[in-house]
Amino acid sequence: MGAGLYLHIPFCRSKCGYCAFNSIAASRAEADNYLDILAREINAYALLPWSTSQTFTTVFIGGGTPSLASPEKLAEILNLCRSRFTLADQAEISMEANPDSIDQDSLTILRQAGINRLSIGVQSFNDTILKSLNRAHTGDKAIKAFETARKSGVTNINIDLIYGLPGQSLTTWQDDLVQALALAPEHLALYELTIEPDTPFARQRDNNKLTLPDEDLVADMEEATAARLSPTYQRYEISNYARPGYQCLHNMNYWQNGSYLGLGAGAVSCFDGLRVSTEPDPHRFMDLVCRRQTPISHVECLSPKGRFRESMIMGLRLLTGVNLPDIEDRFGLTAQEVYGNLLADFTTQGLLIRQGNMIRIAANYLAVANQILSKLV
């Protein structure tokens, strides 16, 4: 697999209660101005020897809400990337969008610019839950947005949904799944709610104003998910399901610890273990680029052991697991040198399964995968 290219658009119409992503509320005009400045960063990074040596097999425009920006400006950015970087002929080019910012004219422009995969942030089809999340769309609007994307010729669509939400029951979650399946997307990203620090939900929880489903109910939701989606969709990562052949290639590169270039405020790049982060504040980022100063805020060079651990943690998110001899050869280390007896102990306990060269999390422990992975950091 070649390298990935990620473009971060850190703007939304409003912030959701659960959101900890690097984004702020802004207007379309502000987003368009940001894209003009992002173009300067693209031009600068395109000159790097590393960039000129790569064939980028995926492009992912994330946020925030990239579709907040005008489609013409987004098309300009894509055309610039195509002219400044070497993209594979069949590159996967994805963009995130919210249902309230999708229309047929915009999608037609974006399709012509090369977008061939759309990720729609639905989160729920239940209007009461959507209102509690501070989402700007309704369930009906989400359905219409999906149908509009189909009419515009988008043949690879992901739907994001969240479970474990305040006020959510097993029935309302199953209703969300039924509605999603009726739309027949190629991909589903189904995330358990995580309360992140410095979010409205975290403050509500700390003030005892947030009532969440208990652990047993969340476990029932996970079980219902697997039952509903099988066999039409293959669960290939802890939170991701796809029809055969529609796994998200951009994210697969992340999980396989490949190289990628991240551009924009708060974006992260990884060059064979060298991790580079940019200034997260959008306004400060734009100011630095305009003054021709580096927007880089942090650089970290991982040790071979650090890269080994990272590859294990990321790779074990995949249901196929990790090819242990491959990463041992890749980093010149053995699992014993990095983890001692920990992997063997987890295997004995049934948390991990070893089959030939592959090691993976046991299916019945996927619900507690994060606890397992935390021990491997």
KOLBA-334492 format. One record per residue (C-alpha): residue number from 1; x, y, z; residue in three letters. Coordinates in steps of 0.5 Angstrom, whole numbers, always signed. Layout:
// residues N
{NUM, {X, Y, Z}, "ALA"} ...
***
This chain:
// residues 377
{1, {+0, +0, +0}, "MET"} {2, {+2, +7, -2}, "GLY"} {3, {+2, +13, +3}, "ALA"} {4, {-4, +17, +5}, "GLY"} {5, {-6, +24, +5}, "LEU"} {6, {-10, +27, +10}, "TYR"} {7, {-13, +34, +10}, "LEU"} {8, {-16, +37, +16}, "HIS"} {9, {-22, +42, +16}, "ILE"} {10, {-23, +45, +23}, "PRO"} {11, {-30, +48, +22}, "PHE"} {12, {-37, +46, +24}, "CYS"} {13, {-43, +50, +24}, "ARG"} {14, {-44, +48, +32}, "SER"} {15, {-40, +44, +37}, "LYS"} {16, {-43, +37, +39}, "CYS"} {17, {-44, +35, +46}, "GLY"} {18, {-39, +29, +45}, "TYR"} {19, {-34, +32, +41}, "CYS"} {20, {-27, +33, +42}, "ALA"} {21, {-24, +33, +35}, "PHE"} {22, {-20, +39, +33}, "ASN"} {23, {-26, +44, +31}, "SER"} {24, {-29, +50, +32}, "ILE"} {25, {-36, +53, +30}, "ALA"} {26, {-35, +58, +24}, "ALA"} {27, {-38, +60, +17}, "SER"} {28, {-37, +58, +10}, "ARG"} {29, {-33, +64, +9}, "ALA"} {30, {-28, +63, +14}, "GLU"} {31, {-28, +56, +12}, "ALA"} {32, {-26, +58, +5}, "ASP"} {33, {-21, +63, +7}, "ASN"} {34, {-18, +57, +11}, "TYR"} {35, {-18, +53, +5}, "LEU"} {36, {-14, +59, +1}, "ASP"} {37, {-9, +58, +6}, "ILE"} {38, {-8, +51, +7}, "LEU"} {39, {-7, +51, -1}, "ALA"} {40, {+0, +55, +1}, "ARG"} {41, {+2, +49, +6}, "GLU"} {42, {+0, +44, +0}, "ILE"} {43, {+5, +47, -4}, "ASN"} {44, {+10, +48, +1}, "ALA"} {45, {+10, +40, +3}, "TYR"} {46, {+9, +38, -4}, "ALA"} {47, {+17, +40, -5}, "LEU"} {48, {+19, +36, +0}, "LEU"} {49, {+24, +30, -2}, "PRO"} {50, {+19, +25, +2}, "TRP"} {51, {+13, +27, -2}, "SER"} {52, {+16, +27, -9}, "THR"} {53, {+18, +20, -8}, "SER"} {54, {+11, +18, -6}, "GLN"} {55, {+5, +15, -9}, "THR"} {56, {-1, +17, -5}, "PHE"} {57, {-6, +11, -5}, "THR"} {58, {-11, +15, -1}, "THR"} {59, {-14, +22, +0}, "VAL"} {60, {-18, +24, +6}, "PHE"} {61, {-21, +30, +8}, "ILE"} {62, {-24, +30, +15}, "GLY"} {63, {-26, +35, +20}, "GLY"} {64, {-30, +38, +23}, "GLY"} {65, {-35, +39, +17}, "THR"} {66, {-31, +39, +11}, "PRO"} {67, {-37, +40, +7}, "SER"} {68, {-38, +47, +11}, "LEU"} {69, {-34, +50, +6}, "ALA"} {70, {-36, +51, -1}, "SER"} {71, {-36, +46, -6}, "PRO"} {72, {-32, +50, -11}, "GLU"} {73, {-26, +51, -6}, "LYS"} {74, {-26, +44, -4}, "LEU"} {75, {-25, +42, -11}, "ALA"} {76, {-20, +47, -12}, "GLU"} {77, {-16, +44, -6}, "ILE"} {78, {-17, +37, -9}, "LEU"} {79, {-15, +39, -16}, "ASN"} {80, {-8, +42, -13}, "LEU"} {81, {-7, +36, -9}, "CYS"} {82, {-7, +32, -16}, "ARG"} {83, {-3, +37, -19}, "SER"} {84, {+2, +37, -14}, "ARG"} {85, {+3, +30, -11}, "PHE"} {86, {+3, +24, -15}, "THR"} {87, {-4, +20, -14}, "LEU"} {88, {-5, +13, -16}, "ALA"} {89, {-10, +12, -22}, "ASP"} {90, {-15, +9, -17}, "GLN"} {91, {-14, +13, -11}, "ALA"} {92, {-19, +13, -5}, "GLU"} {93, {-21, +20, -4}, "ILE"} {94, {-26, +21, +2}, "SER"} {95, {-29, +27, +5}, "MET"} {96, {-33, +27, +11}, "GLU"} {97, {-40, +31, +11}, "ALA"} {98, {-46, +32, +15}, "ASN"} {99, {-53, +31, +13}, "PRO"} {100, {-55, +39, +14}, "ASP"} {101, {-49, +41, +9}, "SER"} {102, {-50, +36, +3}, "ILE"} {103, {-54, +38, -3}, "ASP"} {104, {-54, +35, -10}, "GLN"} {105, {-51, +41, -14}, "ASP"} {106, {-45, +41, -9}, "SER"} {107, {-44, +33, -9}, "LEU"} {108, {-44, +34, -17}, "THR"} {109, {-38, +39, -17}, "ILE"} {110, {-34, +34, -11}, "LEU"} {111, {-35, +28, -15}, "ARG"} {112, {-33, +31, -22}, "GLN"} {113, {-27, +34, -17}, "ALA"} {114, {-25, +26, -16}, "GLY"} {115, {-29, +25, -9}, "ILE"} {116, {-31, +17, -10}, "ASN"} {117, {-32, +16, -2}, "ARG"} {118, {-37, +20, +3}, "LEU"} {119, {-37, +19, +10}, "SER"} {120, {-44, +22, +13}, "ILE"} {121, {-44, +23, +20}, "GLY"} {122, {-51, +21, +22}, "VAL"} {123, {-50, +19, +29}, "GLN"} {124, {-57, +17, +30}, "SER"} {125, {-64, +17, +26}, "PHE"} {126, {-68, +19, +33}, "ASN"} {127, {-70, +26, +33}, "ASP"} {128, {-70, +27, +41}, "THR"} {129, {-63, +24, +41}, "ILE"} {130, {-60, +28, +36}, "LEU"} {131, {-63, +34, +39}, "LYS"} {132, {-59, +32, +46}, "SER"} {133, {-53, +32, +42}, "LEU"} {134, {-54, +39, +39}, "ASN"} {135, {-54, +36, +32}, "ARG"} {136, {-56, +41, +26}, "ALA"} {137, {-60, +35, +23}, "HIS"} {138, {-66, +31, +24}, "THR"} {139, {-67, +23, +22}, "GLY"} {140, {-71, +25, +16}, "ASP"} {141, {-65, +30, +14}, "LYS"} {142, {-60, +24, +14}, "ALA"} {143, {-64, +20, +10}, "ILE"} {144, {-65, +25, +5}, "LYS"} {145, {-58, +27, +5}, "ALA"} {146, {-56, +19, +4}, "PHE"} {147, {-61, +19, -2}, "GLU"} {148, {-58, +25, -5}, "THR"} {149, {-51, +22, -5}, "ALA"} {150, {-54, +16, -9}, "ARG"} {151, {-57, +20, -14}, "LYS"} {152, {-51, +24, -15}, "SER"} {153, {-47, +18, -17}, "GLY"} {154, {-43, +17, -10}, "VAL"} {155, {-43, +9, -10}, "THR"} {156, {-38, +8, -4}, "ASN"} {157, {-42, +11, +3}, "ILE"} {158, {-40, +10, +10}, "ASN"} {159, {-45, +12, +15}, "ILE"} {160, {-43, +14, +22}, "ASP"} {161, {-47, +12, +28}, "LEU"} {162, {-46, +12, +36}, "ILE"} {163, {-49, +8, +41}, "TYR"} {164, {-49, +8, +49}, "GLY"} {165, {-52, +15, +48}, "LEU"} {166, {-56, +19, +54}, "PRO"} {167, {-63, +17, +53}, "GLY"} {168, {-61, +11, +48}, "GLN"} {169, {-65, +5, +49}, "SER"} {170, {-64, -2, +46}, "LEU"} {171, {-70, -1, +42}, "THR"} {172, {-68, +6, +39}, "THR"} {173, {-61, +3, +38}, "TRP"} {174, {-64, -3, +34}, "GLN"} {175, {-68, +2, +30}, "ASP"} {176, {-62, +6, +28}, "ASP"} {177, {-59, +0, +26}, "LEU"} {178, {-65, -2, +22}, "VAL"} {179, {-66, +5, +19}, "GLN"} {180, {-58, +4, +17}, "ALA"} {181, {-59, -2, +14}, "LEU"} {182, {-65, +0, +10}, "ALA"} {183, {-61, +5, +6}, "LEU"} {184, {-55, +0, +5}, "ALA"} {185, {-49, +4, +5}, "PRO"} {186, {-42, +0, +3}, "GLU"} {187, {-39, +2, +10}, "HIS"} {188, {-42, +3, +17}, "LEU"} {189, {-37, +6, +23}, "ALA"} {190, {-41, +4, +29}, "LEU"} {191, {-38, +8, +35}, "TYR"} {192, {-39, +7, +43}, "GLU"} {193, {-39, +14, +46}, "LEU"} {194, {-33, +16, +50}, "THR"} {195, {-33, +22, +54}, "ILE"} {196, {-27, +26, +53}, "GLU"} {197, {-24, +31, +57}, "PRO"} {198, {-26, +38, +56}, "ASP"} {199, {-33, +37, +52}, "THR"} {200, {-40, +39, +54}, "PRO"} {201, {-41, +32, +56}, "PHE"} {202, {-35, +31, +61}, "ALA"} {203, {-38, +37, +64}, "ARG"} {204, {-45, +35, +65}, "GLN"} {205, {-42, +28, +67}, "ARG"} {206, {-38, +32, +73}, "ASP"} {207, {-44, +35, +75}, "ASN"} {208, {-48, +29, +75}, "ASN"} {209, {-53, +32, +70}, "LYS"} {210, {-51, +26, +65}, "LEU"} {211, {-55, +20, +65}, "THR"} {212, {-52, +14, +61}, "LEU"} {213, {-54, +7, +59}, "PRO"} {214, {-51, +2, +64}, "ASP"} {215, {-45, -3, +62}, "GLU"} {216, {-50, -9, +61}, "ASP"} {217, {-54, -5, +56}, "LEU"} {218, {-48, -2, +52}, "VAL"} {219, {-46, -10, +52}, "ALA"} {220, {-53, -11, +49}, "ASP"} {221, {-53, -6, +44}, "MET"} {222, {-46, -9, +42}, "GLU"} {223, {-49, -16, +41}, "GLU"} {224, {-55, -13, +38}, "ALA"} {225, {-50, -10, +33}, "THR"} {226, {-47, -16, +31}, "ALA"} {227, {-53, -20, +30}, "ALA"} {228, {-56, -15, +26}, "ARG"} {229, {-51, -14, +21}, "LEU"} {230, {-48, -21, +20}, "SER"} {231, {-48, -24, +15}, "PRO"} {232, {-49, -18, +10}, "THR"} {233, {-43, -14, +13}, "TYR"} {234, {-36, -16, +15}, "GLN"} {235, {-33, -13, +22}, "ARG"} {236, {-26, -12, +20}, "TYR"} {237, {-24, -7, +25}, "GLU"} {238, {-27, -6, +33}, "ILE"} {239, {-32, -1, +30}, "SER"} {240, {-32, -2, +23}, "ASN"} {241, {-36, -6, +18}, "TYR"} {242, {-36, -6, +11}, "ALA"} {243, {-39, -10, +5}, "ARG"} {244, {-34, -14, +2}, "PRO"} {245, {-29, -10, -2}, "GLY"} {246, {-31, -4, +1}, "TYR"} {247, {-26, -3, +7}, "GLN"} {248, {-24, +4, +8}, "CYS"} {249, {-17, +4, +5}, "LEU"} {250, {-15, +10, +8}, "HIS"} {251, {-16, +8, +15}, "ASN"} {252, {-13, +1, +14}, "MET"} {253, {-6, +5, +13}, "ASN"} {254, {-7, +8, +20}, "TYR"} {255, {-8, +1, +23}, "TRP"} {256, {-3, -2, +19}, "GLN"} {257, {+2, +3, +22}, "ASN"} {258, {+4, +6, +15}, "GLY"} {259, {+6, +13, +13}, "SER"} {260, {+2, +19, +12}, "TYR"} {261, {+2, +26, +11}, "LEU"} {262, {-3, +30, +15}, "GLY"} {263, {-4, +38, +13}, "LEU"} {264, {-8, +43, +16}, "GLY"} {265, {-9, +45, +23}, "ALA"} {266, {-8, +40, +28}, "GLY"} {267, {-6, +35, +23}, "ALA"} {268, {-1, +29, +24}, "VAL"} {269, {+4, +26, +20}, "SER"} {270, {+8, +20, +20}, "CYS"} {271, {+14, +18, +16}, "PHE"} {272, {+17, +11, +18}, "ASP"} {273, {+16, +13, +26}, "GLY"} {274, {+18, +20, +25}, "LEU"} {275, {+11, +24, +28}, "ARG"} {276, {+10, +31, +26}, "VAL"} {277, {+4, +35, +29}, "SER"} {278, {+2, +42, +27}, "THR"} {279, {-1, +48, +31}, "GLU"} {280, {-8, +46, +33}, "PRO"} {281, {-11, +53, +34}, "ASP"} {282, {-14, +54, +27}, "PRO"} {283, {-13, +62, +27}, "HIS"} {284, {-6, +61, +30}, "ARG"} {285, {-5, +56, +24}, "PHE"} {286, {-7, +61, +19}, "MET"} {287, {-3, +66, +22}, "ASP"} {288, {+4, +62, +22}, "LEU"} {289, {+3, +60, +15}, "VAL"} {290, {+1, +67, +12}, "CYS"} {291, {+7, +69, +16}, "ARG"} {292, {+11, +64, +12}, "ARG"} {293, {+13, +61, +19}, "GLN"} {294, {+13, +53, +20}, "THR"} {295, {+6, +51, +23}, "PRO"} {296, {+9, +45, +26}, "ILE"} {297, {+8, +45, +34}, "SER"} {298, {+11, +38, +36}, "HIS"} {299, {+16, +33, +33}, "VAL"} {300, {+17, +26, +36}, "GLU"} {301, {+22, +20, +33}, "CYS"} {302, {+19, +14, +36}, "LEU"} {303, {+24, +8, +38}, "SER"} {304, {+24, +2, +35}, "PRO"} {305, {+21, -1, +41}, "LYS"} {306, {+16, +5, +41}, "GLY"} {307, {+14, +3, +33}, "ARG"} {308, {+13, -4, +35}, "PHE"} {309, {+8, -3, +41}, "ARG"} {310, {+5, +2, +36}, "GLU"} {311, {+4, -3, +31}, "SER"} {312, {+1, -8, +35}, "MET"} {313, {-4, -3, +38}, "ILE"} {314, {-6, -1, +32}, "MET"} {315, {-6, -8, +28}, "GLY"} {316, {-10, -11, +34}, "LEU"} {317, {-16, -7, +32}, "ARG"} {318, {-16, -11, +26}, "LEU"} {319, {-20, -17, +27}, "LEU"} {320, {-15, -21, +22}, "THR"} {321, {-10, -19, +28}, "GLY"} {322, {-2, -18, +27}, "VAL"} {323, {+3, -22, +23}, "ASN"} {324, {+8, -23, +29}, "LEU"} {325, {+14, -25, +25}, "PRO"} {326, {+13, -19, +20}, "ASP"} {327, {+13, -14, +25}, "ILE"} {328, {+19, -17, +28}, "GLU"} {329, {+23, -17, +22}, "ASP"} {330, {+20, -10, +21}, "ARG"} {331, {+23, -7, +27}, "PHE"} {332, {+29, -12, +29}, "GLY"} {333, {+26, -14, +35}, "LEU"} {334, {+22, -20, +38}, "THR"} {335, {+16, -20, +42}, "ALA"} {336, {+19, -23, +48}, "GLN"} {337, {+24, -17, +48}, "GLU"} {338, {+19, -12, +48}, "VAL"} {339, {+13, -15, +52}, "TYR"} {340, {+17, -21, +56}, "GLY"} {341, {+11, -26, +57}, "ASN"} {342, {+5, -21, +57}, "LEU"} {343, {+3, -24, +50}, "LEU"} {344, {+4, -31, +52}, "ALA"} {345, {+0, -29, +58}, "ASP"} {346, {-6, -26, +55}, "PHE"} {347, {-6, -32, +50}, "THR"} {348, {-6, -37, +56}, "THR"} {349, {-12, -33, +59}, "GLN"} {350, {-16, -33, +52}, "GLY"} {351, {-16, -26, +51}, "LEU"} {352, {-11, -27, +45}, "LEU"} {353, {-11, -32, +40}, "ILE"} {354, {-5, -34, +36}, "ARG"} {355, {-6, -38, +29}, "GLN"} {356, {+0, -39, +25}, "GLY"} {357, {+4, -33, +24}, "ASN"} {358, {-3, -29, +26}, "MET"} {359, {-4, -26, +33}, "ILE"} {360, {-11, -23, +35}, "ARG"} {361, {-16, -21, +40}, "ILE"} {362, {-21, -26, +41}, "ALA"} {363, {-28, -25, +39}, "ALA"} {364, {-31, -25, +45}, "ASN"} {365, {-27, -20, +48}, "TYR"} {366, {-27, -15, +43}, "LEU"} {367, {-32, -11, +47}, "ALA"} {368, {-26, -10, +52}, "VAL"} {369, {-21, -9, +47}, "ALA"} {370, {-19, -2, +49}, "ASN"} {371, {-17, -5, +56}, "GLN"} {372, {-13, -10, +53}, "ILE"} {373, {-10, -5, +48}, "LEU"} {374, {-8, -1, +54}, "SER"} {375, {-4, -6, +57}, "LYS"} {376, {+1, -6, +51}, "LEU"} {377, {+2, +1, +51}, "VAL"} 
***
